[in-house]
Amino acid sequence: MSEDRLMHQIIEQDIQSILSRIDWGAIKDASILVTGANGFIGTYMISALSAASTKHHLNLKITGISKSPPNCAIQEIATRVSGFRFLQENLGESFTFDGQVDYVVHAATYSPPAKFLEHKLETIVLNTVLTEKLLQLCQANKAVMLFISSSEVYGQAQVIPTPETYSGNCQTTQPRSVYAESKRLGETICSVFRDEGVEVRIARISATYGPGITIRDKRVLGEFLGKALGRKHIDLVDNGQQERTWLYISDCVAMLLNILLRGKHFVYNIGGNETVSILDLARMIGEMTDSRYSIPEHGAHSSRSAPDMVKLDISRVTEEFQINRFVGLKEGLERTIAWNRDLISQGALEF
């Protein structure tokens, strides 16, 4: 595989994998709105929808909204997909949408801790005020909405694996509360509109990764990749004992689209099936990039109040949609590393 084809082929393979796992018949001629269009999940979602529209002649009308100008992937879609349009709007300040809509995917938020701690009030607005406005739009159009929530709503879960019925163990005044508590309130707003007849579903997503997580991303995986590819040394900020179950992006988006189009339940956990510690993640990336890793001399603990373990019970989504295969963590990391290396070699990504 040549270097100039690597990035395209990795993404294309992911999109084709998503397309093969969805029954697309129900959404022909539908109008779909995706907030957070430039984000990790939003970009993959729009890529999959536009590819499905072209491949299966669905005649979808897809609108992506984001605060910043369209990224390269979205720009490319805009040039070749006639049914796609991009709107640049700061959804933390205002929201307007004209025309009919059949499905809404609300993915606009700040999810990396560094970002939501920098944009605290805007994070709250995106998860609550904007959620209400989008639900009002759905109510007026008899549309279906998928609210992208987070495993953060469970806090320091005392039940592992954590089912959808677990009510959470959260604090309202910790730094991470601006994200976790606003997601919880966003879910409550969804519940209010559901009681009023709006067809709305919630997806609580845990650690998702893949191409789109770059060396400049402030989440743990992005920071590890930046350190490994930039200076061949991953220095952890704590002892790395926190554990996460990792979910590759194509598996994530396939689940989300199935829930949006055919979901029978109100709330779904979305997660992978491989759980490793942050230290083991550093070790794996180190082995794949020929890098070393180290923990602080005294094994200091992180001060970010993150959960010690995130492992969701995903039996609801896997049983309903007969999901029995996942992209393995090793393979997913290899694909993510290769994609980043390709961007670096092209000069499209700098340390």
C-alpha positions as a Python dict, from the first residue, in 0.01 Angstrom:
ca = {
    (1, 'M'): (0, 0, 0),
    (2, 'S'): (153, 332, -106),
    (3, 'E'): (183, 614, 146),
    (4, 'D'): (-31, 852, -63),
    (5, 'R'): (-318, 601, -55),
    (6, 'L'): (-291, 497, 309),
    (7, 'M'): (-512, 761, 469),
    (8, 'H'): (-786, 724, 209),
    (9, 'Q'): (-789, 345, 224),
    (10, 'I'): (-805, 329, 604),
    (11, 'I'): (-1102, 566, 619),
    (12, 'E'): (-1271, 403, 319),
    (13, 'Q'): (-1240, 59, 477),
    (14, 'D'): (-1398, 192, 797),
    (15, 'I'): (-1688, 348, 608),
    (16, 'Q'): (-1753, 33, 404),
    (17, 'S'): (-1751, -168, 727),
    (18, 'I'): (-2018, 65, 869),
    (19, 'L'): (-2231, 46, 555),
    (20, 'S'): (-2235, -333, 562),
    (21, 'R'): (-2392, -340, 908),
    (22, 'I'): (-2691, -109, 852),
    (23, 'D'): (-3036, -169, 700),
    (24, 'W'): (-3066, 147, 491),
    (25, 'G'): (-3409, 86, 339),
    (26, 'A'): (-3607, 294, 588),
    (27, 'I'): (-3444, 632, 528),
    (28, 'K'): (-3472, 687, 153),
    (29, 'D'): (-3533, 1058, 77),
    (30, 'A'): (-3484, 1148, 445),
    (31, 'S'): (-3346, 1478, 575),
    (32, 'I'): (-3077, 1437, 843),
    (33, 'L'): (-2918, 1702, 1065),
    (34, 'V'): (-2584, 1633, 1239),
    (35, 'T'): (-2446, 1880, 1493),
    (36, 'G'): (-2076, 1870, 1573),
    (37, 'A'): (-2008, 1796, 1207),
    (38, 'N'): (-1634, 1862, 1239),
    (39, 'G'): (-1596, 1639, 1542),
    (40, 'F'): (-1461, 1286, 1556),
    (41, 'I'): (-1799, 1112, 1561),
    (42, 'G'): (-1978, 1376, 1352),
    (43, 'T'): (-1731, 1347, 1064),
    (44, 'Y'): (-1755, 968, 1053),
    (45, 'M'): (-2134, 987, 1080),
    (46, 'I'): (-2162, 1226, 784),
    (47, 'S'): (-1909, 1024, 583),
    (48, 'A'): (-2111, 705, 637),
    (49, 'L'): (-2445, 870, 558),
    (50, 'S'): (-2317, 1035, 241),
    (51, 'A'): (-2150, 712, 124),
    (52, 'A'): (-2471, 518, 188),
    (53, 'S'): (-2676, 777, 0),
    (54, 'T'): (-2450, 745, -303),
    (55, 'K'): (-2411, 366, -294),
    (56, 'H'): (-2777, 281, -230),
    (57, 'H'): (-2936, 577, -418),
    (58, 'L'): (-3105, 700, -102),
    (59, 'N'): (-3132, 1066, -205),
    (60, 'L'): (-3052, 1179, 149),
    (61, 'K'): (-3045, 1545, 238),
    (62, 'I'): (-2768, 1580, 496),
    (63, 'T'): (-2687, 1898, 688),
    (64, 'G'): (-2379, 1928, 905),
    (65, 'I'): (-2340, 2215, 1152),
    (66, 'S'): (-2022, 2314, 1333),
    (67, 'K'): (-1866, 2616, 1499),
    (68, 'S'): (-1550, 2606, 1288),
    (69, 'P'): (-1503, 2588, 908),
    (70, 'P'): (-1540, 2241, 754),
    (71, 'N'): (-1246, 2006, 801),
    (72, 'C'): (-1081, 1837, 502),
    (73, 'A'): (-1308, 1531, 510),
    (74, 'I'): (-1624, 1741, 525),
    (75, 'Q'): (-1496, 1970, 248),
    (76, 'E'): (-1437, 1668, 27),
    (77, 'I'): (-1789, 1540, 91),
    (78, 'A'): (-1934, 1881, 11),
    (79, 'T'): (-1767, 1879, -332),
    (80, 'R'): (-1900, 1540, -444),
    (81, 'V'): (-2228, 1476, -262),
    (82, 'S'): (-2512, 1684, -401),
    (83, 'G'): (-2740, 1626, -104),
    (84, 'F'): (-2494, 1758, 157),
    (85, 'R'): (-2462, 2109, 292),
    (86, 'F'): (-2247, 2253, 569),
    (87, 'L'): (-2353, 2536, 800),
    (88, 'Q'): (-2101, 2721, 1014),
    (89, 'E'): (-2270, 2841, 1333),
    (90, 'N'): (-2168, 2878, 1695),
    (91, 'L'): (-2429, 2654, 1850),
    (92, 'G'): (-2326, 2765, 2198),
    (93, 'E'): (-2469, 3108, 2114),
    (94, 'S'): (-2753, 3048, 1869),
    (95, 'F'): (-2931, 2784, 1665),
    (96, 'T'): (-3146, 2824, 1357),
    (97, 'F'): (-3254, 2564, 1103),
    (98, 'D'): (-3495, 2603, 816),
    (99, 'G'): (-3665, 2323, 633),
    (100, 'Q'): (-3793, 1975, 705),
    (101, 'V'): (-3588, 1730, 911),
    (102, 'D'): (-3652, 1360, 975),
    (103, 'Y'): (-3351, 1265, 1190),
    (104, 'V'): (-3126, 1466, 1421),
    (105, 'V'): (-2792, 1347, 1559),
    (106, 'H'): (-2677, 1577, 1839),
    (107, 'A'): (-2301, 1529, 1861),
    (108, 'A'): (-2194, 1889, 1927),
    (109, 'T'): (-2002, 1919, 2254),
    (110, 'Y'): (-1655, 1949, 2401),
    (111, 'S'): (-1558, 1597, 2507),
    (112, 'P'): (-1178, 1612, 2570),
    (113, 'P'): (-1125, 1723, 2933),
    (114, 'A'): (-880, 1993, 2825),
    (115, 'K'): (-1149, 2137, 2598),
    (116, 'F'): (-1449, 2124, 2830),
    (117, 'L'): (-1242, 2267, 3115),
    (118, 'E'): (-1147, 2555, 2886),
    (119, 'H'): (-1506, 2606, 2763),
    (120, 'K'): (-1703, 2528, 3078),
    (121, 'L'): (-2020, 2731, 3029),
    (122, 'E'): (-2036, 2663, 2656),
    (123, 'T'): (-2011, 2290, 2728),
    (124, 'I'): (-2311, 2317, 2960),
    (125, 'V'): (-2510, 2513, 2700),
    (126, 'L'): (-2435, 2264, 2421),
    (127, 'N'): (-2546, 1970, 2634),
    (128, 'T'): (-2860, 2133, 2773),
    (129, 'V'): (-2994, 2449, 2605),
    (130, 'L'): (-2906, 2330, 2254),
    (131, 'T'): (-3047, 1986, 2334),
    (132, 'E'): (-3380, 2147, 2419),
    (133, 'K'): (-3381, 2350, 2097),
    (134, 'L'): (-3307, 2043, 1887),
    (135, 'L'): (-3583, 1848, 2059),
    (136, 'Q'): (-3823, 2134, 1988),
    (137, 'L'): (-3722, 2107, 1622),
    (138, 'C'): (-3791, 1733, 1633),
    (139, 'Q'): (-4126, 1793, 1800),
    (140, 'A'): (-4230, 2036, 1525),
    (141, 'N'): (-4116, 1799, 1247),
    (142, 'K'): (-4210, 1462, 1405),
    (143, 'A'): (-3842, 1375, 1370),
    (144, 'V'): (-3624, 1120, 1552),
    (145, 'M'): (-3333, 1242, 1764),
    (146, 'L'): (-3021, 1065, 1886),
    (147, 'F'): (-2852, 1238, 2180),
    (148, 'I'): (-2483, 1152, 2202),
    (149, 'S'): (-2424, 1118, 2575),
    (150, 'S'): (-2130, 971, 2764),
    (151, 'S'): (-2025, 705, 3013),
    (152, 'E'): (-1926, 1006, 3227),
    (153, 'V'): (-2289, 1017, 3348),
    (154, 'Y'): (-2209, 713, 3568),
    (155, 'G'): (-1923, 886, 3751),
    (156, 'Q'): (-1723, 654, 3977),
    (157, 'A'): (-1945, 356, 3903),
    (158, 'Q'): (-1978, 99, 4180),
    (159, 'V'): (-2129, -160, 3945),
    (160, 'I'): (-1892, -305, 3683),
    (161, 'P'): (-1981, -373, 3403),
    (162, 'T'): (-2218, -78, 3433),
    (163, 'P'): (-2572, -131, 3297),
    (164, 'E'): (-2805, 138, 3161),
    (165, 'T'): (-3014, 106, 3478),
    (166, 'Y'): (-2731, 226, 3705),
    (167, 'S'): (-2823, 572, 3833),
    (168, 'G'): (-2468, 703, 3870),
    (169, 'N'): (-2223, 804, 4139),
    (170, 'C'): (-2144, 1164, 4050),
    (171, 'Q'): (-2045, 1486, 4222),
    (172, 'T'): (-2168, 1826, 4111),
    (173, 'T'): (-1866, 2037, 4207),
    (174, 'Q'): (-1567, 1848, 4063),
    (175, 'P'): (-1389, 2000, 3758),
    (176, 'R'): (-1529, 1729, 3528),
    (177, 'S'): (-1884, 1801, 3647),
    (178, 'V'): (-1936, 2065, 3378),
    (179, 'Y'): (-1936, 1780, 3127),
    (180, 'A'): (-2081, 1489, 3325),
    (181, 'E'): (-2362, 1681, 3495),
    (182, 'S'): (-2464, 1869, 3180),
    (183, 'K'): (-2486, 1537, 2996),
    (184, 'R'): (-2702, 1404, 3278),
    (185, 'L'): (-2930, 1707, 3254),
    (186, 'G'): (-2935, 1674, 2876),
    (187, 'E'): (-3064, 1320, 2921),
    (188, 'T'): (-3335, 1449, 3157),
    (189, 'I'): (-3442, 1703, 2895),
    (190, 'C'): (-3463, 1417, 2645),
    (191, 'S'): (-3685, 1230, 2892),
    (192, 'V'): (-3921, 1528, 2922),
    (193, 'F'): (-3969, 1549, 2545),
    (194, 'R'): (-4003, 1172, 2518),
    (195, 'D'): (-4293, 1192, 2761),
    (196, 'E'): (-4445, 1450, 2524),
    (197, 'G'): (-4425, 1210, 2230),
    (198, 'V'): (-4089, 1292, 2071),
    (199, 'E'): (-3900, 985, 1948),
    (200, 'V'): (-3562, 1035, 2110),
    (201, 'R'): (-3284, 793, 2200),
    (202, 'I'): (-2971, 829, 2413),
    (203, 'A'): (-2633, 669, 2344),
    (204, 'R'): (-2384, 668, 2632),
    (205, 'I'): (-2047, 629, 2466),
    (206, 'S'): (-1725, 517, 2635),
    (207, 'A'): (-1365, 557, 2519),
    (208, 'T'): (-1383, 572, 2139),
    (209, 'Y'): (-1074, 598, 1922),
    (210, 'G'): (-948, 561, 1567),
    (211, 'P'): (-842, 779, 1272),
    (212, 'G'): (-955, 1127, 1368),
    (213, 'I'): (-774, 1112, 1701),
    (214, 'T'): (-454, 1294, 1609),
    (215, 'I'): (-121, 1357, 1779),
    (216, 'R'): (-257, 1701, 1876),
    (217, 'D'): (-567, 1565, 2050),
    (218, 'K'): (-567, 1633, 2424),
    (219, 'R'): (-731, 1303, 2515),
    (220, 'V'): (-500, 1037, 2657),
    (221, 'L'): (-465, 842, 2334),
    (222, 'G'): (-380, 1154, 2133),
    (223, 'E'): (-124, 1262, 2390),
    (224, 'F'): (38, 918, 2387),
    (225, 'L'): (54, 916, 2008),
    (226, 'G'): (209, 1262, 2002),
    (227, 'K'): (475, 1166, 2253),
    (228, 'A'): (550, 833, 2086),
    (229, 'L'): (570, 961, 1729),
    (230, 'G'): (728, 1293, 1821),
    (231, 'R'): (1000, 1202, 2070),
    (232, 'K'): (980, 824, 2118),
    (233, 'H'): (898, 858, 2488),
    (234, 'I'): (556, 834, 2653),
    (235, 'D'): (582, 989, 2998),
    (236, 'L'): (260, 927, 3190),
    (237, 'V'): (124, 1197, 3422),
    (238, 'D'): (27, 938, 3687),
    (239, 'N'): (62, 567, 3757),
    (240, 'G'): (-171, 471, 3472),
    (241, 'Q'): (-389, 236, 3678),
    (242, 'Q'): (-722, 369, 3551),
    (243, 'E'): (-890, 119, 3318),
    (244, 'R'): (-1092, 182, 3005),
    (245, 'T'): (-1278, -35, 2756),
    (246, 'W'): (-1183, 88, 2410),
    (247, 'L'): (-1420, 110, 2112),
    (248, 'Y'): (-1300, 158, 1754),
    (249, 'I'): (-1477, 435, 1563),
    (250, 'S'): (-1634, 220, 1288),
    (251, 'D'): (-1791, -7, 1552),
    (252, 'C'): (-1915, 299, 1738),
    (253, 'V'): (-2079, 467, 1439),
    (254, 'A'): (-2238, 142, 1322),
    (255, 'M'): (-2401, 107, 1664),
    (256, 'L'): (-2514, 469, 1663),
    (257, 'L'): (-2674, 447, 1320),
    (258, 'N'): (-2856, 127, 1411),
    (259, 'I'): (-2989, 293, 1725),
    (260, 'L'): (-3094, 606, 1532),
    (261, 'L'): (-3276, 413, 1262),
    (262, 'R'): (-3411, 106, 1443),
    (263, 'G'): (-3358, 138, 1817),
    (264, 'K'): (-3631, -4, 2041),
    (265, 'H'): (-3502, 132, 2374),
    (266, 'F'): (-3460, 481, 2517),
    (267, 'V'): (-3104, 447, 2653),
    (268, 'Y'): (-2811, 245, 2521),
    (269, 'N'): (-2457, 188, 2642),
    (270, 'I'): (-2203, 202, 2359),
    (271, 'G'): (-1863, 45, 2422),
    (272, 'G'): (-1603, -206, 2314),
    (273, 'N'): (-1502, -544, 2452),
    (274, 'E'): (-1133, -498, 2540),
    (275, 'T'): (-1042, -337, 2873),
    (276, 'V'): (-686, -224, 2946),
    (277, 'S'): (-523, 13, 3191),
    (278, 'I'): (-379, 345, 3077),
    (279, 'L'): (-35, 203, 3155),
    (280, 'D'): (-102, -99, 2932),
    (281, 'L'): (-223, 134, 2658),
    (282, 'A'): (107, 323, 2680),
    (283, 'R'): (292, -8, 2666),
    (284, 'M'): (103, -118, 2353),
    (285, 'I'): (162, 209, 2172),
    (286, 'G'): (526, 201, 2277),
    (287, 'E'): (571, -144, 2125),
    (288, 'M'): (402, -39, 1800),
    (289, 'T'): (611, 278, 1763),
    (290, 'D'): (941, 154, 1909),
    (291, 'S'): (905, 404, 2195),
    (292, 'R'): (971, 378, 2564),
    (293, 'Y'): (731, 474, 2841),
    (294, 'S'): (764, 581, 3203),
    (295, 'I'): (552, 676, 3504),
    (296, 'P'): (634, 957, 3751),
    (297, 'E'): (898, 870, 4008),
    (298, 'H'): (646, 843, 4289),
    (299, 'G'): (362, 710, 4072),
    (300, 'A'): (154, 1021, 4131),
    (301, 'H'): (-221, 1001, 4090),
    (302, 'S'): (-407, 1217, 3843),
    (303, 'S'): (-593, 1517, 3986),
    (304, 'R'): (-857, 1519, 3712),
    (305, 'S'): (-1110, 1315, 3915),
    (306, 'A'): (-1162, 1074, 3626),
    (307, 'P'): (-1334, 740, 3697),
    (308, 'D'): (-1102, 458, 3801),
    (309, 'M'): (-1269, 212, 3565),
    (310, 'V'): (-1504, 252, 3268),
    (311, 'K'): (-1649, -77, 3152),
    (312, 'L'): (-2006, -71, 3028),
    (313, 'D'): (-2256, -352, 3001),
    (314, 'I'): (-2327, -342, 2627),
    (315, 'S'): (-2551, -648, 2611),
    (316, 'R'): (-2856, -439, 2520),
    (317, 'V'): (-2707, -304, 2197),
    (318, 'T'): (-2521, -622, 2101),
    (319, 'E'): (-2825, -845, 2149),
    (320, 'E'): (-3073, -613, 1978),
    (321, 'F'): (-2856, -564, 1670),
    (322, 'Q'): (-2680, -902, 1679),
    (323, 'I'): (-2333, -752, 1712),
    (324, 'N'): (-2074, -1026, 1760),
    (325, 'R'): (-1753, -879, 1622),
    (326, 'F'): (-1538, -580, 1707),
    (327, 'V'): (-1221, -432, 1567),
    (328, 'G'): (-948, -554, 1803),
    (329, 'L'): (-758, -297, 2008),
    (330, 'K'): (-425, -389, 1851),
    (331, 'E'): (-563, -358, 1499),
    (332, 'G'): (-743, -34, 1581),
    (333, 'L'): (-430, 121, 1730),
    (334, 'E'): (-227, 15, 1427),
    (335, 'R'): (-479, 183, 1196),
    (336, 'T'): (-481, 499, 1406),
    (337, 'I'): (-101, 517, 1417),
    (338, 'A'): (-73, 454, 1042),
    (339, 'W'): (-326, 729, 969),
    (340, 'N'): (-137, 978, 1187),
    (341, 'R'): (195, 883, 1029),
    (342, 'D'): (47, 939, 685),
    (343, 'L'): (-76, 1287, 779),
    (344, 'I'): (266, 1372, 923),
    (345, 'S'): (445, 1249, 609),
    (346, 'Q'): (216, 1462, 391),
    (347, 'G'): (287, 1769, 599),
    (348, 'A'): (-82, 1791, 695),
    (349, 'L'): (-10, 1738, 1065),
    (350, 'E'): (268, 1885, 1276),
    (351, 'F'): (385, 1824, 1631),
}
